[in-house]
Amino acid sequence: MKHVKEHEVEGERFPPPHARVIKHLVAPWTLCATKLWAGVTIIEEGSSSNPHLHDDAEEIFYVISGAGRVKVGEEEEDIGPGSCIFIPPKTLHQLLNTGNVELKVLAVISPPFTVIG
């Protein structure tokens, strides 16, 4: 069995203006997953993820804690604990922390990234 504990994963830190930590939990380079990537993104107060897209991958966000907004294509909505968002391939998307605590989101992407970064 392959097993990882989030609190034991240091994560990849990104500086402002998109200050956040991404913890790669399930990936080809962590648990040898071949069909998906799963990780936790922790966005600091007042910060955001960088706007980006994935050419051939689908992605979902599941909000664990905090409050914010999500942009998917031309749409933007409020999100909070329990929100689940689907992002189709080739669709620009971004998470924004509009709350007063960190925004913690589980992300799952299929197919997975082939390299970190």
MOGI-V768242 format. One record per run of one state. SS is the DSSP state (H for helix, E for strand, - for the rest). FROM is the first residue (numbers start at 1). TO is the last residue. Records with the same first field share a line. If there is no record, write none. Layout:
# MOGI-V768242
SS=FROM-TO ; FROM-TO
This chain:
# MOGI-V768242
-=1-5 ; 9-11 ; 15-19 ; 27-36 ; 44-47 ; 49-51 ; 53-57 ; 66-66 ; 73-74 ; 81-83 ; 88-92 ; 98-102 ; 111-117
H=6-8
E=12-14 ; 20-26 ; 37-43 ; 48-48 ; 52-52 ; 58-65 ; 67-72 ; 75-80 ; 84-87 ; 93-97 ; 103-110
